[in-house]
């Protein structure tokens, strides 16, 4: 009965794994420490563009403070649900980046604001959002920001006079719309009133409803531009016409942006953003190309003569040293058995093609040495030795077996 084969001795030891991986581990630790340091340095309050809490040049804290001084309450919201929950007749909803909203968010926003009789101000709305949030309005190519005069009858624009505006330019065929601050013939500010509300039986009781204001650019709200031209006047009039202002900053982290609010019928793959799937495919393709590159061959192996003569004993000692360093007792035993079988086959009349077949070589050895003390099958085709002593004993036994065959 043969003993079970031991695990391959080529498996790296714990020390070898540590030696090979410590460089990568050190790099990861450095990156982690750098990330923690940057997070600590930036742990203070940091706000983005058009944020009413930001005091940098592209923030809007100055405009928000002026509105508060005029008695207007300013509330910052970063999710669609929070923003639309507060709309009403006495509320102005400012959307700083309407094109960032998904189609579903746009429809939700329009459904909540249209009947609310309040004011909705859209900054820099483009083709991605106009069809839903401002039906009947089209966008032209953007224009650079510069000083423009009103050229319209909108009271807020007339009182403000010249302002710094540009960006998106609009076109509408609605006769009740106010089109102001034209740039190359197309207005950069458009006010569209909503349909009046009231009873169909008593049309005289109908009252003016809310409106939607489109601003081609948000420059009049920046801290560093508020004191120029009539920027402050126009900003205060557009955003302060009602006692409450909801300052909505759309964000990709909003649950409604990914449809996370209604995912009961979605599969796992449908919940994964398309960018992650594409990135995973790219990583898989890169790994496949790297595997092909590493596995390719430049050509077949070519036997070359050594430039110098090497003694057989030196070659044997060198190979034995490599085997010992790698603890490759199984490979060493296989080399010893293979060489012994190659030498025994012609002595026993076994064809070279069957020298490594246990069914052919073992019966031939047993027939030549019926009274031998050795087990030919275990010696020539047995399991790998489990230790150095067993390997040495195997080499001695193979030598003894070969001598017996040669002298029999």
N, C-alpha and C positions, 0 to 999 in steps of 0.2 A: 504494500500500500504506500503510495507516494504522499509526501507532505504537501500541503497547499502552497502554491507559488506566492512568494512574498511580493509586496508592492514594489514597483519599479524603483530602483535606486537612483534614477536620474531626477526624481522630484526635488526641487530646491529646498534647502533647509531654511529655518526661520532667519538665520543670520544672513543667508544669501538674499532672501526676500527683503530684509531690512536694508542691506547694502544697495540693492537695485532701486528701491522705492523711496529712500530717504530724501533724494533730491526733489522729487515731485512733491512729497509731503511738505518739505521746507518751503517750496514755492507756494503751495496752497496756504500754508500758515502765514506767509508774508502777505498774500492777497487778502486773506481774512483780516489780518491786523490793519492793513491799509483801509479796507472797507469800514471797519469799526471806527478808525480814526477820522475818516471823512464824515461818517454819520454823526460822530460826536461834535465835529466842528460845525456841521450844518444843522445841528439839532435845534437851533433857534427858529423863530418864526420866519418862514420863507414863503413868499406869495408870488403868484405869476402875473402875467400881463393882464391889465384891466381889472385887477383885483382891488376892490375898494378898501382893503386893509394894507395895501402895498404903498410904500412911500418912495419907491424908486421912480425913475423917469417915465417908465411905461405903466406904472400903477395908477390907481384912480382914487386914492384916499382923499385928495384935495376936493374933488367933486363931491364925494360922499359927505365930507365934513360940512361943505357949504349947504348941501341939501338938508342935513340935520339942523343946521343953524336956521333954516327956513321952516322948521317944524315938520319935515318929512322924515318918517322912520325908514331906515335903510336896513334891509335884511339880506344877508348873503346865503344863497342856497347853491348846492353842488349836485343835487339829484333832481330829476324831472318830477318825481312825485312830490317832493317838498316844495318845489317851485309852483307847481300847478295847484297845490292844495290851498294856496294863499291868494289866488287871483280873485278879483271881484270888481265891482264898479268903482271902488275907491282905491284901486291898486294899479300901479304901473309895473309891468313885467319887462325887465331888460334882459335880453338874451345876447351874451357877448360873442358867441360863435355858433350861429344856427346851422352852418354847414357841417359841423361836427356831429350833429344829431343824426341818428339812423332814421330811415323812412318810418319805422314804427313809432319812434319817439316824436317825429314831426307830426304824424297824424294825431297822436295823443295830445300834443301841445295845442294843435289847432282846434281839436274837439273841446278842450277845456277853456281856451281863451276866447273863442269866437262868441259864445253866448254870455260871457262874463261881464260885458259892458265896461271893461277896463281898457287900458292902453297897453299895447305890446310894442316894444322897441327892439328891432333886429339890427345888429351891427354887422355890416359887411356881408349880408346874405347874398349868396350866389345861385347859380342854376341848380345846385344840389338841393336847395331848400325852398326856392321861391314858389315852385308849382304848388307846394302843399301849404306853406305858411302865408303866402301872399298871392292868391290866385289872381290871374289877369295881369301880372307884372312879369316882364322879361328883363334879363340882364344883358348889358352890353359889355364890351371889353373894358377893363378897369382903366382909370386915369390916375396920374400922379396927384399926390396931395399938395394943394396950394390954396391961396386965398381966393374965395369966390363970393360973389354978391348974390342975394336971394333970387331976384327976378321972379317973384311969385307973390301971392296975396296972403300967405300963411302968416298970421299975426306974430307968432313966435319968431319966425325968420325975419320979418320986417323989423322987429324990435332989436334982434341980435345984430343985424347988418352982416358985414363981411365976416366969414369964418374960415378956418382951415379945414377943408374937406376934399375928398376925392375918392379913390378906391372904386368900388362897384358903381356902375351907372345903370339907370333903369329906364324902362319904357312901359307905358300903360295907356290903354285906350279908355279908361274909365273917366267919365266927365267930372265926377265928384272928387277926384284925387287932386291933392296939392303937390305940384312938382317944383322943387326949388333947387337953387345952386347948380345950374346946368354947367356941364363941362363938355365942350365940343357938341353942344346941342342936346345932350342927354342929362337929365337931372341926377344929382347924387343924394338928394333927400326927397322922399315921397311919403306923403301921409294918405292912407286909404281908410276912409270911415267904414265901419261895419254897417250892415243893414239896420235901420231903426227898429226898435221894439215897440210893441203896443198891440192893442186889440184890433182885429180886422173889422169888427162892427163899429168901432169908435176910432177912426183913424186920427181924429184930432187929438187923441190922448197919447199918440205915439211920441216917444222921446228919442233923442239922439243917443245912439249906443256908443260903444268904444271904438277905437281905431287902432290901426297898425302903422307904425312909423319905420321906414327903411332908411338907414344911414349907410352911405357907401363906405365910410371909414370911421374908425373910432378915435381919431386924433383929437377931437374936441374934449375927450374925457381924460387924456393923459395928463399927468401931473405937470410935465414940463411945457405943455401947450395950453393949459387952461387959462392962463393970463394973457394970451395973445388974441388979437382981433376981438370978435364977439363970441369966442368959444364958450366962455363961462355962462354967458347969458343964454345961448341956445341950449346948452346942456341942462341948466337949471329949469328952463321952461319945458323942455321935452320930458325930463325925468321927474320934475316936481309939480306936474299938473294935478296930481292926486296925493292924498296924505300918506300913502304907503308905497314904498318902492321895494320890489323883490329883485335883487341883483343875482341873476342866474348865470353861473359859470359851468357850462357843460363839461363833463369829464368822461373819459373812456372807462373809468372805474365804476361808473354808475351801473347798477344791475340792469336797468332798463335798456342800456346800450347793447348788451349781449343777449337780451331776451331771457335773463335768468329769472324773471318774475313768473314765467309760464313755461316750464320745461317738463311738465308731467308726462307729455306724450312723446318726448324726444329720446332718441337713443344716445348711447355714450359717445359715439363718433360724431353725431350731430351737435353735441355740446362742446366739442373741441373746436376752437377757432381755426379757420382755414390756414392761417399763418403757421400754426404749430404743426399741422400736417405737412405743409410744404417744407418747413424746416427739418422735420424728421426724415422726409424723403431725401433731402439734400445730404444729411448726415449719413444715411444708409448708402447713397451713391458714392460719397467720398470714401467710406469704409470699404466698399466693394472695389473701387479703383485702387485704393492702397493695398488691399489684399492681392489684387492681380499684379500690381507693381512689385510687391515683395516676393510673390511666388513665381514670377517669370524666370526663365532660364536663358542665358546668353547663348547656349549651345550645348552639345553633348560633352561629357568629360573626356579629356584627352590625356593619355598616359605619356608622361615625359620622363626622360632619364635624369637622374639626380646629377647635379654638377660635380659632386664628390662621392666617393665610396663611403658607405656607412656600414659599420659592423652590425651583423644581425643581432648581437647581444645588446648593442646600444639601442637599436630600434625596438627590440623587445622590452627593454627597461623603460624606454620613453613612453611606449604605449601602456605598459603596466602602471607607470606613474600617473598617466591621465585617467586610467580606469579607477585607480585608488583615490585620486583627488575627487572624482565624481561619485565615489561609492558605487561604481557600476559593476558589481559582482555578477549580475546576470549577463551583462555583455561579455565580460571576461570568460565566464563559464561557457557561453555560447561559442566564443572564438576557439576555446580549447577543444570542445566537443566536435565542432565543425572540422578542425584540422585533423583530429584523430580519425573521424569517419572517412575523410578523404584518403588517409594513408591506409586504413584497414580495408577499404573496398577492393583495391586491386589484389591485395594479399588473399582475400577470401573469394575472389572470382565474381564479385558483385559489380555490375555495370556502373560506371560513374554517375549516370543519370539517376540511379537508385541508391546512391551512397547515403543519402540523407533520409531514406525511407525506413522507418522502424520495422515495417512488415518484411522488408527484404534483408536489411543488414543484421538485425538481431537474431533471426534463425540461423544465419550463416555463422555468426560468432559462436552461438550455442552448439552448433554442429561441430565446429572446429575444436571448441573447448568444453566438452561435456562435463568435465569434473572441476571446472574453475570455481573458485570461491567468490568471484565477483558476479554481480547482477548486470549483465550487458545492457539490458533495457534501461535500468536506472542510471548507469554510468553514461551512456551515449545519448539518451533522450529524456533524462529525468528533470526535475525542477531545479531552479536556480538555488545555489547555496545561500544559507541565511547569514553567514558570517565569514570573516577572513580565514579562520581555521578550517571551515568546511570547504572553502575554495581551494586551499592548499591541499587538503586531503583528496579532493576531486582530481586535482592535477596529478598527484602521486598515483592514484588508482587508475587513471587513464594511461599513464606511462606503463604501469604494471600490466594492464590488459593488453596493450600493444606489444610488449615484450613476449607475453605468453603466446600471442598469435604468431609472431615472427619465429619463435623457437619451437612451435608445435609441429 
